[in-house]
Amino acid sequence: MALRRRLVSLAAVLATLLGGLGLSFLWQNDAQAHGVAMMPGSRTYLCQLDAITGTGALDPTNPACRNALNQSGASALYNWFAVLDSQAAGRGAGYVPDGTLCSAGDRSPYDFSAYNAARADWPRTHLTSGATVKVQYSNWAAHPGDFRVYVTKPGWSPTSRLGWSDLDLVQTVTNPPQQGSPGTNGGHYYWDLKLPSGRSGDALIFMQWVRSDSQENFFSCSDVVFDGGNGEVTGIRGSGGTPTPGPTPDPTDPPDHTGSCMAVYNVVNSWNGGFQGSVEVMNHGTSPLDGWAVRWKPGSGTTIGGAWNGSLSTASDGTVTVRNVDHNRVIKPDGSVTFGFTATSSGNDFPVGTIGCVAP
């Protein structure tokens, strides 16, 4: 990992030097979609709700979430919607190893391995056996496909690792309707799920989203308890009701998403007093995206110093906007480009609220 970070940092330095000479790397990639269950909330979704603060710092109160943050890092939690395997192609048992279902078989671009931990203190959603619930599944990037819904068999314990033999397939839904905008905290697919009857106690609802336009699949683990509940969540900050996604944005905050454009933020490397970050800008449309811009509010005590593969501007309130440069102005359909930046920081390396595309 240390070698990889040094190589990434070297690439960033070279990109900066070449940019000063009027040259650059043409980082055009295939875009990845993103999404996990929001109701019942997945481990990554509820842990980020528990952890997020108004300063941009991640400070989970739940012990399982805190352990996951310490083990898998902040980038995984900030990208809670990216538990994916780009080559899964609908494969499940025999392809995704037992004990790794909640981390997409450890094949995600982020390290979600800590979210496989067999422990009984994950945030939980309280449900009623035999009832019909409205499933909500994040459409952070919307694509057609099937949603396979599994429930653990009676007698399963959250203190044992999750394997395929623990699961019963209870539903498959194809291309459900959507509500809200893709690329936002609240946008989601939704459908009705009839829960199994005669159940009580702890269980886990596992979902695999199988895209029909790509080999990419998404994996989601939601801890639930059948105790007569109506969707209440316990084990996170402000527990006791149905959670709402993230802090309320400031009225002056930029919109989270513009058209087919989507942005994903990542901390590449960090050190005492600063860090190196990157943002992948994706085009999830069916036609080329001609021009793009990304805006976010850095965490408290963070100042973005310089960027490469993008043109940086900073407003008086510290909000930053990065726009395309000539060589990466156009993003192909279902493609992406990446820009990087360096920053000074007091430790709050992640944005306040959501990073998003705005009008270029």
C-alpha positions as CSV (number, residue, x, y, z in Angstrom):
1,M,0.0,0.0,0.0
2,A,2.9,2.4,0.8
3,L,4.4,1.7,-2.6
4,R,1.1,2.3,-4.3
5,R,0.7,5.6,-2.5
6,R,4.2,6.7,-3.5
7,L,3.5,5.7,-7.1
8,V,0.2,7.6,-7.1
9,S,1.9,10.7,-5.6
10,L,4.7,10.5,-8.2
11,A,2.0,10.4,-10.9
12,A,0.4,13.5,-9.4
13,V,3.8,15.3,-9.4
14,L,4.5,14.4,-13.0
15,A,1.0,15.5,-14.0
16,T,1.6,18.9,-12.3
17,L,5.0,19.3,-14.0
18,L,3.7,18.3,-17.4
19,G,0.7,20.6,-16.9
20,G,3.1,23.5,-16.5
21,L,4.7,22.6,-19.8
22,G,1.3,22.5,-21.5
23,L,1.1,18.7,-21.5
24,S,-1.1,16.4,-19.5
25,F,-2.3,12.8,-18.9
26,L,-5.6,12.0,-20.7
27,W,-7.3,10.2,-17.9
28,Q,-10.4,8.9,-19.6
29,N,-12.0,5.8,-18.0
30,D,-15.2,3.8,-18.0
31,A,-17.6,5.2,-15.4
32,Q,-18.9,3.0,-12.6
33,A,-22.4,3.1,-11.3
34,H,-23.1,3.2,-7.5
35,G,-25.8,2.2,-5.0
36,V,-26.7,0.4,-1.9
37,A,-29.9,-0.2,0.2
38,M,-31.2,2.9,2.1
39,M,-34.3,1.2,3.5
40,P,-33.6,-1.1,5.2
41,G,-30.3,0.8,5.5
42,S,-27.1,-1.0,4.6
43,R,-24.1,-1.1,6.9
44,T,-22.2,1.5,4.8
45,Y,-25.2,3.8,4.4
46,L,-26.1,3.8,8.1
47,C,-22.5,4.0,9.2
48,Q,-22.0,7.2,7.1
49,L,-25.2,8.7,8.5
50,D,-23.8,7.9,12.0
51,A,-20.4,9.3,11.2
52,I,-21.0,12.5,9.2
53,T,-20.6,15.8,11.0
54,G,-21.2,19.4,10.0
55,T,-17.4,20.0,9.8
56,G,-16.6,17.3,7.3
57,A,-15.0,15.1,9.9
58,L,-16.2,11.5,10.2
59,D,-17.0,10.7,13.9
60,P,-19.1,7.5,14.2
61,T,-20.8,6.8,17.6
62,N,-21.6,3.1,16.8
63,P,-18.7,0.8,17.8
64,A,-19.0,-1.4,14.7
65,C,-19.0,1.6,12.4
66,R,-16.0,3.1,14.3
67,N,-14.1,-0.1,13.9
68,A,-14.9,-0.2,10.2
69,L,-13.7,3.4,9.8
70,N,-10.5,2.6,11.6
71,Q,-9.9,-0.6,9.6
72,S,-11.1,0.3,6.1
73,G,-10.5,4.1,6.1
74,A,-12.5,7.2,5.5
75,S,-12.6,6.9,1.7
76,A,-14.7,3.7,1.9
77,L,-17.2,5.3,4.3
78,Y,-17.4,8.5,2.3
79,N,-18.1,6.4,-0.8
80,W,-20.7,4.3,1.0
81,F,-22.5,3.7,-2.3
82,A,-19.6,2.0,-4.1
83,V,-19.7,-1.6,-2.8
84,L,-19.2,-3.0,-6.3
85,D,-17.5,-5.6,-8.5
86,S,-17.1,-4.4,-12.1
87,Q,-16.7,-8.0,-13.4
88,A,-19.3,-9.9,-11.3
89,A,-21.8,-10.3,-14.3
90,G,-24.6,-11.7,-12.1
91,R,-22.4,-14.3,-10.4
92,G,-23.0,-15.0,-6.7
93,A,-22.3,-18.3,-4.9
94,G,-19.1,-19.9,-6.1
95,Y,-17.7,-16.5,-7.3
96,V,-18.1,-14.2,-4.2
97,P,-16.4,-16.0,-1.3
98,D,-18.3,-16.7,1.9
99,G,-17.5,-14.1,4.5
100,T,-17.0,-11.3,1.9
101,L,-20.5,-10.7,0.6
102,C,-20.8,-7.3,2.3
103,S,-17.6,-6.1,0.6
104,A,-18.4,-7.3,-3.0
105,G,-15.9,-10.1,-2.6
106,D,-13.2,-7.6,-1.7
107,R,-13.2,-6.5,-5.4
108,S,-14.4,-3.0,-4.9
109,P,-12.1,0.0,-5.8
110,Y,-12.5,0.8,-2.1
111,D,-11.7,-1.3,1.0
112,F,-15.0,-2.4,2.4
113,S,-13.6,-5.6,4.1
114,A,-14.3,-4.3,7.6
115,Y,-18.0,-4.3,6.8
116,N,-18.0,-8.1,6.8
117,A,-17.3,-8.2,10.5
118,A,-19.4,-10.8,12.3
119,R,-20.7,-8.8,15.3
120,A,-24.1,-7.9,16.8
121,D,-23.7,-4.2,17.2
122,W,-24.2,-3.0,13.6
123,P,-26.9,-0.4,13.2
124,R,-30.2,-2.2,12.7
125,T,-33.6,-1.5,11.2
126,H,-36.6,-2.8,13.1
127,L,-39.3,-4.6,11.0
128,T,-42.4,-6.7,11.4
129,S,-42.4,-10.3,10.1
130,G,-44.9,-10.8,7.3
131,A,-45.4,-7.1,6.7
132,T,-44.8,-5.3,3.3
133,V,-42.2,-2.7,3.4
134,K,-41.1,-0.1,0.8
135,V,-37.5,-0.8,-0.2
136,Q,-35.3,2.2,-1.1
137,Y,-32.1,1.5,-3.0
138,S,-29.7,4.4,-3.8
139,N,-29.6,5.4,-7.5
140,W,-26.4,7.4,-7.1
141,A,-25.8,6.3,-10.7
142,A,-28.9,4.9,-12.4
143,H,-28.8,1.9,-14.7
144,P,-31.2,-0.9,-15.8
145,G,-31.0,-4.3,-14.2
146,D,-32.3,-6.8,-11.6
147,F,-32.3,-6.5,-7.8
148,R,-32.0,-9.8,-6.1
149,V,-33.2,-9.7,-2.5
150,Y,-32.1,-12.4,0.0
151,V,-33.0,-12.9,3.7
152,T,-31.0,-15.0,6.1
153,K,-32.5,-18.2,7.2
154,P,-34.1,-18.7,10.7
155,G,-31.4,-19.3,13.3
156,W,-28.7,-17.2,11.6
157,S,-26.6,-15.1,14.1
158,P,-25.0,-11.8,13.3
159,T,-21.9,-13.1,15.2
160,S,-21.3,-15.7,12.5
161,R,-19.8,-14.8,9.1
162,L,-22.3,-14.5,6.3
163,G,-22.2,-17.2,3.7
164,W,-24.4,-18.0,0.7
165,S,-25.9,-21.1,2.4
166,D,-27.3,-18.7,5.1
167,L,-29.5,-17.0,2.5
168,D,-32.9,-17.5,0.9
169,L,-33.7,-15.7,-2.3
170,V,-37.1,-14.0,-1.6
171,Q,-37.5,-11.6,-4.5
172,T,-36.2,-10.4,-7.9
173,V,-37.2,-7.0,-9.2
174,T,-36.4,-5.7,-12.7
175,N,-36.1,-2.0,-13.4
176,P,-38.1,-0.6,-10.5
177,P,-39.3,3.1,-10.5
178,Q,-37.1,5.9,-9.2
179,Q,-37.6,8.9,-7.0
180,G,-35.3,11.9,-6.7
181,S,-32.2,12.7,-8.8
182,P,-29.4,10.3,-9.4
183,G,-26.1,11.5,-7.8
184,T,-27.8,12.8,-4.7
185,N,-28.0,11.5,-1.2
186,G,-31.8,11.0,-1.3
187,G,-32.3,9.7,-4.9
188,H,-33.4,6.1,-5.0
189,Y,-35.2,3.2,-6.6
190,Y,-38.2,1.9,-4.7
191,W,-40.4,-1.2,-4.7
192,D,-42.6,-3.3,-2.3
193,L,-41.1,-6.3,-0.4
194,K,-43.2,-8.8,1.4
195,L,-41.2,-9.9,4.4
196,P,-41.1,-13.6,5.4
197,S,-43.7,-14.6,8.0
198,G,-43.2,-16.3,11.3
199,R,-39.8,-14.7,12.0
200,S,-38.5,-13.0,15.1
201,G,-35.1,-11.8,16.2
202,D,-32.0,-10.8,14.2
203,A,-31.7,-11.3,10.5
204,L,-29.8,-9.7,7.5
205,I,-31.2,-8.6,4.2
206,F,-28.7,-9.0,1.4
207,M,-29.2,-7.5,-2.1
208,Q,-27.3,-7.9,-5.3
209,W,-28.0,-5.3,-8.1
210,V,-27.2,-6.9,-11.4
211,R,-26.8,-4.4,-14.2
212,S,-28.2,-5.5,-17.6
213,D,-26.0,-3.0,-19.5
214,S,-22.7,-3.9,-17.9
215,Q,-20.9,-6.7,-16.0
216,E,-20.9,-4.4,-12.9
217,N,-22.8,-5.6,-9.8
218,F,-23.5,-4.0,-6.4
219,F,-23.7,-5.7,-3.0
220,S,-25.6,-4.5,0.1
221,C,-25.9,-5.9,3.6
222,S,-28.7,-4.6,5.9
223,D,-29.0,-5.7,9.5
224,V,-32.6,-6.0,10.7
225,V,-34.5,-7.3,13.6
226,F,-38.0,-8.7,13.4
227,D,-39.6,-7.3,16.6
228,G,-42.8,-5.6,15.4
229,G,-41.0,-2.4,14.2
230,N,-41.9,-0.1,11.4
231,G,-38.6,0.9,9.9
232,E,-37.1,2.5,13.0
233,V,-33.3,2.5,13.1
234,T,-31.2,2.0,16.2
235,G,-27.4,2.1,16.7
236,I,-26.7,5.4,15.0
237,R,-26.4,9.1,16.1
238,G,-29.9,10.3,17.0
239,S,-31.4,6.8,16.9
240,G,-35.1,6.0,17.3
241,G,-36.7,7.1,14.1
242,T,-36.5,6.7,10.3
243,P,-33.2,8.3,9.2
244,T,-32.9,11.0,6.7
245,P,-29.8,11.2,4.5
246,G,-27.0,13.6,5.7
247,P,-27.1,17.0,7.3
248,T,-29.5,19.6,5.9
249,P,-27.5,21.6,3.2
250,D,-27.0,25.3,3.5
251,P,-29.4,27.2,1.1
252,T,-26.4,28.6,-0.7
253,D,-24.9,25.1,-1.3
254,P,-24.6,24.1,-5.0
255,P,-27.0,21.4,-6.4
256,D,-25.7,17.9,-5.9
257,H,-26.1,16.8,-9.5
258,T,-26.5,18.3,-12.9
259,G,-27.9,16.1,-15.7
260,S,-25.8,13.0,-16.4
261,C,-22.7,14.3,-14.6
262,M,-21.6,12.8,-11.3
263,A,-18.5,13.3,-9.1
264,V,-16.8,10.9,-6.6
265,Y,-14.3,12.3,-4.1
266,N,-11.3,10.3,-2.8
267,V,-8.4,11.0,-0.5
268,V,-5.3,9.4,-2.2
269,N,-2.7,10.1,0.5
270,S,-2.5,12.2,3.7
271,W,0.2,13.5,6.0
272,N,0.4,15.7,9.0
273,G,-1.1,19.0,7.9
274,G,-2.3,18.1,4.5
275,F,-3.4,15.6,1.9
276,Q,-3.7,14.7,-1.8
277,G,-7.1,14.1,-3.2
278,S,-8.8,13.2,-6.5
279,V,-12.2,13.5,-8.0
280,E,-13.6,11.2,-10.7
281,V,-16.1,13.0,-12.9
282,M,-18.5,10.6,-14.6
283,N,-20.9,10.9,-17.5
284,H,-23.7,8.5,-17.0
285,G,-25.6,9.8,-20.1
286,T,-26.0,8.3,-23.5
287,S,-24.3,11.2,-25.4
288,P,-20.9,13.0,-24.8
289,L,-20.8,15.5,-22.0
290,D,-19.4,18.7,-23.4
291,G,-17.9,20.6,-20.5
292,W,-18.2,20.0,-16.8
293,A,-17.6,21.6,-13.4
294,V,-17.5,20.2,-9.8
295,R,-18.1,22.1,-6.6
296,W,-17.8,21.3,-2.9
297,K,-17.3,22.9,0.5
298,P,-14.0,21.7,2.0
299,G,-14.0,20.5,5.6
300,S,-13.4,22.9,8.4
301,G,-9.7,23.9,8.5
302,T,-9.0,22.6,5.0
303,T,-7.8,24.8,2.1
304,I,-7.4,23.5,-1.4
305,G,-4.0,24.7,-2.7
306,G,-3.7,23.6,-6.3
307,A,-5.2,21.2,-8.9
308,W,-4.1,19.3,-12.0
309,N,-6.3,18.2,-14.9
310,G,-8.8,20.9,-13.9
311,S,-9.0,24.6,-13.4
312,L,-9.5,25.6,-9.8
313,S,-11.3,28.6,-8.3
314,T,-12.1,29.4,-4.7
315,A,-15.0,31.6,-3.5
316,S,-14.8,33.9,-0.5
317,D,-16.6,31.4,1.7
318,G,-14.0,28.7,0.8
319,T,-16.2,26.8,-1.6
320,V,-14.2,25.5,-4.5
321,T,-15.1,24.8,-8.1
322,V,-13.0,22.8,-10.5
323,R,-13.8,23.1,-14.2
324,N,-12.6,21.1,-17.2
325,V,-9.5,22.1,-19.1
326,D,-9.3,21.8,-22.9
327,H,-7.9,18.2,-23.1
328,N,-10.7,16.7,-20.9
329,R,-13.6,18.9,-21.7
330,V,-15.6,16.1,-23.4
331,I,-16.4,12.9,-21.5
332,K,-17.6,10.0,-23.6
333,P,-20.9,8.3,-22.7
334,D,-20.5,6.1,-19.6
335,G,-17.0,7.4,-19.3
336,S,-15.1,9.4,-16.8
337,V,-12.1,11.7,-16.2
338,T,-10.1,12.3,-13.1
339,F,-8.5,15.5,-11.7
340,G,-6.3,15.8,-8.6
341,F,-5.5,18.4,-6.0
342,T,-3.4,19.0,-2.9
343,A,-4.7,20.7,0.3
344,T,-3.6,21.8,3.7
345,S,-5.8,20.4,6.5
346,S,-6.3,20.2,10.2
347,G,-7.6,16.7,9.8
348,N,-11.0,17.2,8.1
349,D,-10.0,15.9,4.7
350,F,-13.6,15.3,3.4
351,P,-16.1,17.8,2.2
352,V,-19.0,19.3,4.2
353,G,-22.1,17.7,2.7
354,T,-22.0,16.3,-0.8
355,I,-19.7,17.0,-3.7
356,G,-21.6,17.6,-7.0
357,C,-21.6,18.7,-10.6
358,V,-22.7,22.2,-11.4
359,A,-23.2,24.1,-14.7
360,P,-19.8,24.6,-16.3
